């Protein structure tokens, strides 16, 4: 699958950053689905076919955080457990970072320390080098 056929779920509560991420990924040929809460993200996973990866912030709109979303997604019985997750957040306490990594996220970036272009390039490279045969399917 080429990068231009990939679809990324971006879960971000900051509108300006969401717009910037969306623009950068779309310029790279990647389709975007956006959400700003745990509920919206779960609805997108449930209803939209072919999500290849998740770009996730820690703090989200409403109740629930990125950590809670990862806990749901990575459960053994979850049909989304294989979807790679890239956390992009300013929440950088060692405990939080370790919690995300222990749950199985693929990469953890600190927003203030990494340029958006670098994250997009690394996500794009990941999608090019890790074909995902188990695309997320919509509800049966």
N, CA, C and O atoms as a GROMACS GRO file, in nm:
protein
  560
    1UNK      N    1   0.085  -0.118   0.000
    1UNK     CA    2   0.000   0.000   0.000
    1UNK      C    3   0.089   0.123   0.000
    1UNK      O    4   0.184   0.132   0.079
    2UNK      N    5   0.060   0.218  -0.087
    2UNK     CA    6   0.139   0.341  -0.089
    2UNK      C    7   0.087   0.437   0.016
    2UNK      O    8  -0.026   0.425   0.064
    3UNK      N    9   0.172   0.533   0.052
    3UNK     CA   10   0.134   0.630   0.154
    3UNK      C   11   0.008   0.706   0.112
    3UNK      O   12  -0.074   0.742   0.196
    4UNK      N   13  -0.008   0.729  -0.017
    4UNK     CA   14  -0.125   0.804  -0.064
    4UNK      C   15  -0.256   0.729  -0.040
    4UNK      O   16  -0.364   0.788  -0.049
    5UNK      N   17  -0.249   0.601  -0.010
    5UNK     CA   18  -0.369   0.523   0.019
    5UNK      C   19  -0.392   0.509   0.169
    5UNK      O   20  -0.490   0.446   0.210
    6UNK      N   21  -0.304   0.565   0.251
    6UNK     CA   22  -0.314   0.551   0.395
    6UNK      C   23  -0.412   0.653   0.453
    6UNK      O   24  -0.434   0.760   0.397
    7UNK      N   25  -0.470   0.616   0.567
    7UNK     CA   26  -0.564   0.701   0.638
    7UNK      C   27  -0.523   0.705   0.784
    7UNK      O   28  -0.508   0.601   0.847
    8UNK      N   29  -0.504   0.826   0.838
    8UNK     CA   30  -0.460   0.842   0.976
    8UNK      C   31  -0.570   0.911   1.055
    8UNK      O   32  -0.627   1.011   1.012
    9UNK      N   33  -0.598   0.856   1.172
    9UNK     CA   34  -0.691   0.917   1.266
    9UNK      C   35  -0.609   1.010   1.354
    9UNK      O   36  -0.521   0.965   1.428
   10UNK      N   37  -0.638   1.141   1.348
   10UNK     CA   38  -0.568   1.240   1.430
   10UNK      C   39  -0.662   1.279   1.543
   10UNK      O   40  -0.769   1.336   1.519
   11UNK      N   41  -0.620   1.248   1.666
   11UNK     CA   42  -0.701   1.278   1.785
   11UNK      C   43  -0.630   1.389   1.860
   11UNK      O   44  -0.532   1.366   1.931
   12UNK      N   45  -0.680   1.510   1.844
   12UNK     CA   46  -0.614   1.630   1.896
   12UNK      C   47  -0.719   1.732   1.936
   12UNK      O   48  -0.813   1.756   1.861
   13UNK      N   49  -0.703   1.793   2.054
   13UNK     CA   50  -0.801   1.891   2.102
   13UNK      C   51  -0.768   2.035   2.064
   13UNK      O   52  -0.856   2.120   2.068
   14UNK      N   53  -0.644   2.064   2.026
   14UNK     CA   54  -0.606   2.200   1.988
   14UNK      C   55  -0.636   2.220   1.839
   14UNK      O   56  -0.571   2.161   1.753
   15UNK      N   57  -0.735   2.304   1.812
   15UNK     CA   58  -0.782   2.326   1.675
   15UNK      C   59  -0.671   2.370   1.580
   15UNK      O   60  -0.660   2.319   1.469
   16UNK      N   61  -0.587   2.466   1.624
   16UNK     CA   62  -0.480   2.517   1.538
   16UNK      C   63  -0.380   2.407   1.504
   16UNK      O   64  -0.335   2.395   1.390
   17UNK      N   65  -0.345   2.326   1.603
   17UNK     CA   66  -0.252   2.217   1.578
   17UNK      C   67  -0.316   2.110   1.490
   17UNK      O   68  -0.251   2.055   1.401
   18UNK      N   69  -0.441   2.081   1.514
   18UNK     CA   70  -0.513   1.984   1.431
   18UNK      C   71  -0.511   2.028   1.284
   18UNK      O   72  -0.486   1.946   1.196
   19UNK      N   73  -0.537   2.156   1.260
   19UNK     CA   74  -0.534   2.208   1.123
   19UNK      C   75  -0.395   2.195   1.061
   19UNK      O   76  -0.382   2.158   0.944
   20UNK      N   77  -0.291   2.226   1.139
   20UNK     CA   78  -0.154   2.216   1.087
   20UNK      C   79  -0.117   2.071   1.056
   20UNK      O   80  -0.057   2.043   0.952
   21UNK      N   81  -0.153   1.980   1.146
   21UNK     CA   82  -0.124   1.837   1.124
   21UNK      C   83  -0.199   1.788   1.001
   21UNK      O   84  -0.143   1.719   0.916
   22UNK      N   85  -0.324   1.825   0.992
   22UNK     CA   86  -0.407   1.784   0.878
   22UNK      C   87  -0.344   1.832   0.746
   22UNK      O   88  -0.332   1.755   0.651
   23UNK      N   89  -0.304   1.958   0.743
   23UNK     CA   90  -0.244   2.015   0.622
   23UNK      C   91  -0.115   1.940   0.584
   23UNK      O   92  -0.095   1.904   0.468
   24UNK      N   93  -0.028   1.917   0.685
   24UNK     CA   94   0.100   1.850   0.658
   24UNK      C   95   0.079   1.706   0.608
   24UNK      O   96   0.144   1.664   0.512
   25UNK      N   97  -0.009   1.633   0.672
   25UNK     CA   98  -0.032   1.494   0.630
   25UNK      C   99  -0.098   1.488   0.493
   25UNK      O  100  -0.060   1.405   0.410
   26UNK      N  101  -0.195   1.575   0.468
   26UNK     CA  102  -0.260   1.575   0.338
   26UNK      C  103  -0.163   1.612   0.227
   26UNK      O  104  -0.171   1.558   0.116
   27UNK      N  105  -0.069   1.705   0.254
   27UNK     CA  106   0.033   1.739   0.156
   27UNK      C  107   0.125   1.620   0.128
   27UNK      O  108   0.184   1.610   0.021
   28UNK      N  109   0.135   1.529   0.223
   28UNK     CA  110   0.214   1.408   0.206
   28UNK      C  111   0.134   1.297   0.139
   28UNK      O  112   0.186   1.187   0.116
   29UNK      N  113   0.008   1.325   0.106
   29UNK     CA  114  -0.075   1.227   0.037
   29UNK      C  115  -0.151   1.134   0.130
   29UNK      O  116  -0.206   1.033   0.085
   30UNK      N  117  -0.156   1.166   0.258
   30UNK     CA  118  -0.224   1.081   0.356
   30UNK      C  119  -0.361   1.140   0.386
   30UNK      O  120  -0.373   1.260   0.412
   31UNK      N  121  -0.463   1.057   0.384
   31UNK     CA  122  -0.599   1.101   0.419
   31UNK      C  123  -0.610   1.113   0.570
   31UNK      O  124  -0.545   1.041   0.645
   32UNK      N  125  -0.695   1.206   0.614
   32UNK     CA  126  -0.710   1.234   0.756
   32UNK      C  127  -0.854   1.215   0.800
   32UNK      O  128  -0.948   1.252   0.730
   33UNK      N  129  -0.867   1.157   0.919
   33UNK     CA  130  -0.993   1.153   0.992
   33UNK      C  131  -0.959   1.221   1.124
   33UNK      O  132  -0.858   1.187   1.186
   34UNK      N  133  -1.040   1.316   1.169
   34UNK     CA  134  -1.005   1.386   1.292
   34UNK      C  135  -1.108   1.364   1.401
   34UNK      O  136  -1.226   1.339   1.376
   35UNK      N  137  -1.059   1.374   1.525
   35UNK     CA  138  -1.143   1.361   1.644
   35UNK      C  139  -1.078   1.446   1.752
   35UNK      O  140  -0.958   1.469   1.750
   36UNK      N  141  -1.160   1.491   1.848
   36UNK     CA  142  -1.104   1.570   1.958
   36UNK      C  143  -1.136   1.510   2.094
   36UNK      O  144  -1.102   1.568   2.197
   37UNK      N  145  -1.201   1.394   2.095
   37UNK     CA  146  -1.236   1.329   2.221
   37UNK      C  147  -1.222   1.178   2.206
   37UNK      O  148  -1.211   1.125   2.096
   38UNK      N  149  -1.223   1.110   2.320
   38UNK     CA  150  -1.218   0.964   2.319
   38UNK      C  151  -1.339   0.908   2.246
   38UNK      O  152  -1.326   0.817   2.164
   39UNK      N  153  -1.457   0.962   2.275
   39UNK     CA  154  -1.580   0.912   2.211
   39UNK      C  155  -1.576   0.930   2.059
   39UNK      O  156  -1.614   0.839   1.985
   40UNK      N  157  -1.531   1.047   2.013
   40UNK     CA  158  -1.521   1.071   1.868
   40UNK      C  159  -1.420   0.976   1.804
   40UNK      O  160  -1.443   0.924   1.694
   41UNK      N  161  -1.309   0.952   1.872
   41UNK     CA  162  -1.207   0.863   1.818
   41UNK      C  163  -1.260   0.720   1.807
   41UNK      O  164  -1.239   0.653   1.705
   42UNK      N  165  -1.328   0.674   1.910
   42UNK     CA  166  -1.385   0.538   1.906
   42UNK      C  167  -1.492   0.526   1.798
   42UNK      O  168  -1.501   0.423   1.731
   43UNK      N  169  -1.573   0.631   1.780
   43UNK     CA  170  -1.674   0.630   1.674
   43UNK      C  171  -1.607   0.623   1.537
   43UNK      O  172  -1.653   0.551   1.449
   44UNK      N  173  -1.498   0.697   1.519
   44UNK     CA  174  -1.426   0.694   1.391
   44UNK      C  175  -1.371   0.554   1.365
   44UNK      O  176  -1.383   0.501   1.254
   45UNK      N  177  -1.310   0.494   1.466
   45UNK     CA  178  -1.256   0.359   1.449
   45UNK      C  179  -1.368   0.260   1.415
   45UNK      O  180  -1.349   0.170   1.333
   46UNK      N  181  -1.481   0.277   1.478
   46UNK     CA  182  -1.594   0.186   1.458
   46UNK      C  183  -1.656   0.201   1.318
   46UNK      O  184  -1.698   0.103   1.257
   47UNK      N  185  -1.660   0.323   1.267
   47UNK     CA  186  -1.740   0.352   1.148
   47UNK      C  187  -1.662   0.379   1.020
   47UNK      O  188  -1.722   0.384   0.912
   48UNK      N  189  -1.532   0.398   1.028
   48UNK     CA  190  -1.454   0.434   0.910
   48UNK      C  191  -1.355   0.323   0.878
   48UNK      O  192  -1.275   0.284   0.964
   49UNK      N  193  -1.360   0.274   0.758
   49UNK     CA  194  -1.270   0.166   0.715
   49UNK      C  195  -1.130   0.216   0.687
   49UNK      O  196  -1.111   0.330   0.646
   50UNK      N  197  -1.032   0.129   0.711
   50UNK     CA  198  -0.896   0.150   0.661
   50UNK      C  199  -0.809   0.246   0.738
   50UNK      O  200  -0.716   0.302   0.680
   51UNK      N  201  -0.833   0.268   0.866
   51UNK     CA  202  -0.744   0.356   0.942
   51UNK      C  203  -0.612   0.284   0.962
   51UNK      O  204  -0.607   0.174   1.018
   52UNK      N  205  -0.503   0.347   0.916
   52UNK     CA  206  -0.371   0.285   0.915
   52UNK      C  207  -0.289   0.316   1.039
   52UNK      O  208  -0.202   0.237   1.078
   53UNK      N  209  -0.316   0.430   1.103
   53UNK     CA  210  -0.239   0.472   1.220
   53UNK      C  211  -0.319   0.577   1.296
   53UNK      O  212  -0.414   0.636   1.244
   54UNK      N  213  -0.277   0.600   1.422
   54UNK     CA  214  -0.343   0.700   1.506
   54UNK      C  215  -0.238   0.798   1.556
   54UNK      O  216  -0.134   0.758   1.609
   55UNK      N  217  -0.265   0.927   1.538
   55UNK     CA  218  -0.185   1.037   1.592
   55UNK      C  219  -0.264   1.086   1.713
   55UNK      O  220  -0.378   1.129   1.697
   56UNK      N  221  -0.207   1.079   1.833
   56UNK     CA  222  -0.285   1.099   1.955
   56UNK      C  223  -0.222   1.196   2.052
   56UNK      O  224  -0.103   1.187   2.082
   57UNK      N  225  -0.303   1.290   2.101
   57UNK     CA  226  -0.263   1.380   2.210
   57UNK      C  227  -0.307   1.317   2.341
   57UNK      O  228  -0.391   1.227   2.342
   58UNK      N  229  -0.251   1.363   2.452
   58UNK     CA  230  -0.292   1.311   2.583
   58UNK      C  231  -0.420   1.378   2.630
   58UNK      O  232  -0.518   1.311   2.663
   59UNK      N  233  -0.419   1.512   2.633
   59UNK     CA  234  -0.537   1.584   2.680
   59UNK      C  235  -0.636   1.599   2.565
   59UNK      O  236  -0.600   1.643   2.456
   60UNK      N  237  -0.761   1.562   2.591
   60UNK     CA  238  -0.864   1.565   2.488
   60UNK      C  239  -0.988   1.637   2.541
   60UNK      O  240  -0.998   1.662   2.660
   61UNK      N  241  -1.080   1.669   2.452
   61UNK     CA  242  -1.205   1.733   2.489
   61UNK      C  243  -1.293   1.630   2.562
   61UNK      O  244  -1.292   1.512   2.529
   62UNK      N  245  -1.368   1.677   2.662
   62UNK     CA  246  -1.461   1.589   2.734
   62UNK      C  247  -1.389   1.500   2.832
   62UNK      O  248  -1.274   1.524   2.869
   63UNK      N  249  -1.459   1.396   2.873
   63UNK     CA  250  -1.396   1.306   2.970
   63UNK      C  251  -1.312   1.203   2.897
   63UNK      O  252  -1.344   1.161   2.786
   64UNK      N  253  -1.206   1.164   2.962
   64UNK     CA  254  -1.116   1.067   2.901
   64UNK      C  255  -0.993   1.134   2.843
   64UNK      O  256  -0.998   1.247   2.794
   65UNK      N  257  -0.883   1.062   2.849
   65UNK     CA  258  -0.756   1.113   2.797
   65UNK      C  259  -0.703   1.017   2.690
   65UNK      O  260  -0.762   0.912   2.664
   66UNK      N  261  -0.593   1.057   2.631
   66UNK     CA  262  -0.529   0.969   2.534
   66UNK      C  263  -0.490   0.836   2.595
   66UNK      O  264  -0.497   0.732   2.529
   67UNK      N  265  -0.449   0.838   2.720
   67UNK     CA  266  -0.410   0.715   2.789
   67UNK      C  267  -0.528   0.619   2.800
   67UNK      O  268  -0.513   0.498   2.784
   68UNK      N  269  -0.645   0.673   2.829
   68UNK     CA  270  -0.765   0.588   2.837
   68UNK      C  271  -0.802   0.532   2.700
   68UNK      O  272  -0.845   0.418   2.689
   69UNK      N  273  -0.784   0.612   2.596
   69UNK     CA  274  -0.812   0.565   2.460
   69UNK      C  275  -0.716   0.451   2.424
   69UNK      O  276  -0.759   0.350   2.368
   70UNK      N  277  -0.589   0.467   2.454
   70UNK     CA  278  -0.491   0.361   2.424
   70UNK      C  279  -0.526   0.233   2.500
   70UNK      O  280  -0.514   0.124   2.445
   71UNK      N  281  -0.568   0.247   2.624
   71UNK     CA  282  -0.606   0.130   2.704
   71UNK      C  283  -0.718   0.053   2.636
   71UNK      O  284  -0.716  -0.070   2.633
   72UNK      N  285  -0.815   0.123   2.581
   72UNK     CA  286  -0.927   0.058   2.510
   72UNK      C  287  -0.878  -0.006   2.380
   72UNK      O  288  -0.911  -0.121   2.351
   73UNK      N  289  -0.801   0.068   2.304
   73UNK     CA  290  -0.755   0.021   2.172
   73UNK      C  291  -0.664  -0.102   2.183
   73UNK      O  292  -0.672  -0.192   2.100
   74UNK      N  293  -0.579  -0.106   2.284
   74UNK     CA  294  -0.479  -0.212   2.294
   74UNK      C  295  -0.525  -0.334   2.375
   74UNK      O  296  -0.445  -0.424   2.400
   75UNK      N  297  -0.652  -0.338   2.415
   75UNK     CA  298  -0.702  -0.457   2.484
   75UNK      C  299  -0.688  -0.579   2.394
   75UNK      O  300  -0.697  -0.569   2.272
   76UNK      N  301  -0.664  -0.693   2.455
   76UNK     CA  302  -0.642  -0.817   2.381
   76UNK      C  303  -0.755  -0.847   2.283
   76UNK      O  304  -0.730  -0.892   2.171
   77UNK      N  305  -0.879  -0.823   2.324
   77UNK     CA  306  -0.994  -0.855   2.238
   77UNK      C  307  -1.029  -0.744   2.139
   77UNK      O  308  -1.121  -0.760   2.058
   78UNK      N  309  -0.956  -0.634   2.144
   78UNK     CA  310  -0.985  -0.521   2.055
   78UNK      C  311  -0.945  -0.552   1.910
   78UNK      O  312  -0.836  -0.604   1.884
   79UNK      N  313  -1.033  -0.520   1.819
   79UNK     CA  314  -0.997  -0.541   1.678
   79UNK      C  315  -0.907  -0.431   1.626
   79UNK      O  316  -0.863  -0.436   1.511
   80UNK      N  317  -0.877  -0.331   1.709
   80UNK     CA  318  -0.790  -0.220   1.670
   80UNK      C  319  -0.652  -0.230   1.731
   80UNK      O  320  -0.569  -0.142   1.711
   81UNK      N  321  -0.625  -0.336   1.806
   81UNK     CA  322  -0.499  -0.345   1.881
   81UNK      C  323  -0.375  -0.340   1.792
   81UNK      O  324  -0.267  -0.304   1.839
   82UNK      N  325  -0.389  -0.377   1.667
   82UNK     CA  326  -0.275  -0.377   1.574
   82UNK      C  327  -0.246  -0.239   1.513
   82UNK      O  328  -0.142  -0.221   1.450
   83UNK      N  329  -0.336  -0.142   1.532
   83UNK     CA  330  -0.318  -0.010   1.470
   83UNK      C  331  -0.207   0.065   1.543
   83UNK      O  332  -0.216   0.084   1.664
   84UNK      N  333  -0.103   0.108   1.472
   84UNK     CA  334   0.006   0.179   1.537
   84UNK      C  335  -0.041   0.315   1.591
   84UNK      O  336  -0.123   0.383   1.529
   85UNK      N  337   0.013   0.352   1.708
   85UNK     CA  338  -0.026   0.477   1.773
   85UNK      C  339   0.098   0.561   1.796
   85UNK      O  340   0.199   0.514   1.849
   86UNK      N  341   0.090   0.687   1.754
   86UNK     CA  342   0.196   0.785   1.772
   86UNK      C  343   0.142   0.893   1.865
   86UNK      O  344   0.057   0.972   1.826
   87UNK      N  345   0.192   0.896   1.988
   87UNK     CA  346   0.148   0.997   2.085
   87UNK      C  347   0.232   1.122   2.063
   87UNK      O  348   0.355   1.118   2.059
   88UNK      N  349   0.162   1.235   2.048
   88UNK     CA  350   0.226   1.365   2.030
   88UNK      C  351   0.165   1.456   2.136
   88UNK      O  352   0.052   1.503   2.121
   89UNK      N  353   0.241   1.482   2.242
   89UNK     CA  354   0.184   1.551   2.357
   89UNK      C  355   0.289   1.631   2.432
   89UNK      O  356   0.409   1.605   2.419
   90UNK      N  357   0.244   1.728   2.509
   90UNK     CA  358   0.334   1.800   2.599
   90UNK      C  359   0.331   1.740   2.739
   90UNK      O  360   0.397   1.790   2.830
   91UNK      N  361   0.257   1.634   2.757
   91UNK     CA  362   0.254   1.562   2.885
   91UNK      C  363   0.374   1.469   2.886
   91UNK      O  364   0.372   1.364   2.824
   92UNK      N  365   0.477   1.510   2.959
   92UNK     CA  366   0.603   1.437   2.949
   92UNK      C  367   0.656   1.384   3.081
   92UNK      O  368   0.775   1.358   3.094
   93UNK      N  369   0.569   1.367   3.179
   93UNK     CA  370   0.621   1.308   3.302
   93UNK      C  371   0.669   1.167   3.270
   93UNK      O  372   0.608   1.098   3.189
   94UNK      N  373   0.776   1.124   3.333
   94UNK     CA  374   0.827   0.989   3.304
   94UNK      C  375   0.721   0.881   3.325
   94UNK      O  376   0.717   0.782   3.252
   95UNK      N  377   0.635   0.899   3.424
   95UNK     CA  378   0.530   0.800   3.451
   95UNK      C  379   0.431   0.791   3.335
   95UNK      O  380   0.392   0.682   3.295
   96UNK      N  381   0.390   0.906   3.281
   96UNK     CA  382   0.296   0.907   3.168
   96UNK      C  383   0.358   0.843   3.045
   96UNK      O  384   0.297   0.758   2.980
   97UNK      N  385   0.481   0.885   3.013
   97UNK     CA  386   0.548   0.829   2.895
   97UNK      C  387   0.562   0.678   2.910
   97UNK      O  388   0.534   0.604   2.816
   98UNK      N  389   0.605   0.633   3.026
   98UNK     CA  390   0.620   0.489   3.049
   98UNK      C  391   0.487   0.416   3.039
   98UNK      O  392   0.480   0.305   2.986
   99UNK      N  393   0.381   0.478   3.090
   99UNK     CA  394   0.248   0.416   3.081
   99UNK      C  395   0.208   0.395   2.936
   99UNK      O  396   0.160   0.288   2.899
  100UNK      N  397   0.228   0.497   2.853
  100UNK     CA  398   0.194   0.484   2.711
  100UNK      C  399   0.277   0.374   2.645
  100UNK      O  400   0.224   0.289   2.574
  101UNK      N  401   0.406   0.376   2.670
  101UNK     CA  402   0.494   0.276   2.606
  101UNK      C  403   0.462   0.135   2.654
  101UNK      O  404   0.464   0.041   2.575
  102UNK      N  405   0.431   0.120   2.781
  102UNK     CA  406   0.396  -0.012   2.836
  102UNK      C  407   0.268  -0.064   2.771
  102UNK      O  408   0.253  -0.185   2.751
  103UNK      N  409   0.175   0.026   2.739
  103UNK     CA  410   0.050  -0.015   2.674
  103UNK      C  411   0.069  -0.051   2.527
  103UNK      O  412  -0.019  -0.112   2.466
  104UNK      N  413   0.183  -0.013   2.469
  104UNK     CA  414   0.211  -0.055   2.332
  104UNK      C  415   0.207   0.053   2.226
  104UNK      O  416   0.195   0.021   2.108
  105UNK      N  417   0.216   0.182   2.265
  105UNK     CA  418   0.223   0.284   2.159
  105UNK      C  419   0.355   0.267   2.085
  105UNK      O  420   0.454   0.220   2.141
  106UNK      N  421   0.355   0.306   1.960
  106UNK     CA  422   0.473   0.285   1.876
  106UNK      C  423   0.578   0.395   1.892
  106UNK      O  424   0.697   0.370   1.875
  107UNK      N  425   0.533   0.516   1.924
  107UNK     CA  426   0.627   0.627   1.937
  107UNK      C  427   0.564   0.733   2.027
  107UNK      O  428   0.443   0.752   2.025
  108UNK      N  429   0.648   0.801   2.106
  108UNK     CA  430   0.602   0.909   2.192
  108UNK      C  431   0.686   1.033   2.163
  108UNK      O  432   0.808   1.031   2.178
  109UNK      N  433   0.620   1.140   2.120
  109UNK     CA  434   0.688   1.266   2.090
  109UNK      C  435   0.642   1.374   2.187
  109UNK      O  436   0.525   1.378   2.226
  110UNK      N  437   0.735   1.461   2.225
  110UNK     CA  438   0.701   1.578   2.304
  110UNK      C  439   0.684   1.694   2.207
  110UNK      O  440   0.778   1.732   2.137
  111UNK      N  441   0.562   1.751   2.203
  111UNK     CA  442   0.531   1.858   2.107
  111UNK      C  443   0.634   1.969   2.106
  111UNK      O  444   0.678   2.012   1.999
  112UNK      N  445   0.673   2.015   2.223
  112UNK     CA  446   0.763   2.130   2.232
  112UNK      C  447   0.905   2.100   2.187
  112UNK      O  448   0.983   2.191   2.162
  113UNK      N  449   0.940   1.972   2.177
  113UNK     CA  450   1.078   1.934   2.146
  113UNK      C  451   1.100   1.883   2.004
  113UNK      O  452   1.214   1.871   1.961
  114UNK      N  453   0.993   1.854   1.932
  114UNK     CA  454   1.008   1.795   1.799
  114UNK      C  455   0.926   1.875   1.698
  114UNK      O  456   0.809   1.907   1.721
  115UNK      N  457   0.989   1.906   1.586
  115UNK     CA  458   0.919   1.980   1.480
  115UNK      C  459   0.812   1.892   1.416
  115UNK      O  460   0.829   1.772   1.400
  116UNK      N  461   0.704   1.956   1.381
  116UNK     CA  462   0.591   1.887   1.317
  116UNK      C  463   0.637   1.812   1.191
  116UNK      O  464   0.594   1.700   1.168
  117UNK      N  465   0.723   1.874   1.111
  117UNK     CA  466   0.772   1.809   0.989
  117UNK      C  467   0.842   1.677   1.019
  117UNK      O  468   0.826   1.580   0.945
  118UNK      N  469   0.920   1.672   1.128
  118UNK     CA  470   0.992   1.549   1.164
  118UNK      C  471   0.893   1.438   1.201
  118UNK      O  472   0.911   1.323   1.160
  119UNK      N  473   0.790   1.472   1.277
  119UNK     CA  474   0.691   1.372   1.316
  119UNK      C  475   0.619   1.319   1.193
  119UNK      O  476   0.600   1.199   1.178
  120UNK      N  477   0.578   1.410   1.105
  120UNK     CA  478   0.509   1.370   0.982
  120UNK      C  479   0.599   1.280   0.897
  120UNK      O  480   0.554   1.178   0.845
  121UNK      N  481   0.726   1.318   0.883
  121UNK     CA  482   0.820   1.236   0.805
  121UNK      C  483   0.836   1.097   0.865
  121UNK      O  484   0.838   0.998   0.792
  122UNK      N  485   0.847   1.089   0.998
  122UNK     CA  486   0.863   0.959   1.063
  122UNK      C  487   0.736   0.874   1.052
  122UNK      O  488   0.744   0.753   1.035
  123UNK      N  489   0.621   0.938   1.063
  123UNK     CA  490   0.494   0.865   1.047
  123UNK      C  491   0.483   0.812   0.904
  123UNK      O  492   0.445   0.697   0.882
  124UNK      N  493   0.515   0.897   0.808
  124UNK     CA  494   0.510   0.857   0.668
  124UNK      C  495   0.606   0.740   0.641
  124UNK      O  496   0.570   0.644   0.573
  125UNK      N  497   0.727   0.751   0.694
  125UNK     CA  498   0.825   0.643   0.676
  125UNK      C  499   0.775   0.514   0.741
  125UNK      O  500   0.791   0.406   0.684
  126UNK      N  501   0.715   0.525   0.859
  126UNK     CA  502   0.661   0.407   0.927
  126UNK      C  503   0.556   0.340   0.839
  126UNK      O  504   0.557   0.218   0.822
  127UNK      N  505   0.465   0.419   0.784
  127UNK     CA  506   0.358   0.364   0.700
  127UNK      C  507   0.414   0.299   0.574
  127UNK      O  508   0.360   0.199   0.526
  128UNK      N  509   0.523   0.355   0.520
  128UNK     CA  510   0.584   0.298   0.400
  128UNK      C  511   0.657   0.167   0.429
  128UNK      O  512   0.663   0.079   0.344
  129UNK      N  513   0.713   0.154   0.549
  129UNK     CA  514   0.796   0.039   0.580
  129UNK      C  515   0.726  -0.068   0.664
  129UNK      O  516   0.781  -0.176   0.686
  130UNK      N  517   0.605  -0.039   0.711
  130UNK     CA  518   0.530  -0.135   0.791
  130UNK      C  519   0.392  -0.156   0.730
  130UNK      O  520   0.292  -0.104   0.780
  131UNK      N  521   0.385  -0.233   0.621
  131UNK     CA  522   0.253  -0.257   0.563
  131UNK      C  523   0.161  -0.321   0.666
  131UNK      O  524   0.201  -0.410   0.741
  132UNK      N  525   0.040  -0.276   0.668
  132UNK     CA  526  -0.055  -0.324   0.767
  132UNK      C  527  -0.164  -0.407   0.699
  132UNK      O  528  -0.260  -0.352   0.644
  133UNK      N  529  -0.150  -0.540   0.701
  133UNK     CA  530  -0.246  -0.624   0.633
  133UNK      C  531  -0.382  -0.629   0.704
  133UNK      O  532  -0.481  -0.671   0.645
  134UNK      N  533  -0.386  -0.587   0.830
  134UNK     CA  534  -0.510  -0.594   0.907
  134UNK      C  535  -0.573  -0.457   0.919
  134UNK      O  536  -0.590  -0.405   1.030
  135UNK      N  537  -0.607  -0.399   0.809
  135UNK     CA  538  -0.673  -0.269   0.812
  135UNK      C  539  -0.796  -0.275   0.898
  135UNK      O  540  -0.865  -0.377   0.902
  136UNK      N  541  -0.824  -0.167   0.967
  136UNK     CA  542  -0.944  -0.163   1.052
  136UNK      C  543  -1.066  -0.163   0.961
  136UNK      O  544  -1.078  -0.081   0.870
  137UNK      N  545  -1.154  -0.254   0.986
  137UNK     CA  546  -1.276  -0.265   0.906
  137UNK      C  547  -1.390  -0.198   0.978
  137UNK      O  548  -1.389  -0.186   1.101
  138UNK      N  549  -1.488  -0.154   0.903
  138UNK     CA  550  -1.605  -0.094   0.966
  138UNK      C  551  -1.688  -0.203   1.033
  138UNK      O  552  -1.664  -0.322   1.013
  139UNK      N  553  -1.783  -0.160   1.111
  139UNK     CA  554  -1.868  -0.255   1.186
  139UNK      C  555  -1.934  -0.353   1.092
  139UNK      O  556  -1.981  -0.317   0.984
  140UNK      N  557  -1.938  -0.477   1.135
  140UNK     CA  558  -2.002  -0.580   1.052
  140UNK      C  559  -2.151  -0.566   1.062
  140UNK      O  560  -2.224  -0.643   1.000
   0.00000   0.00000   0.00000
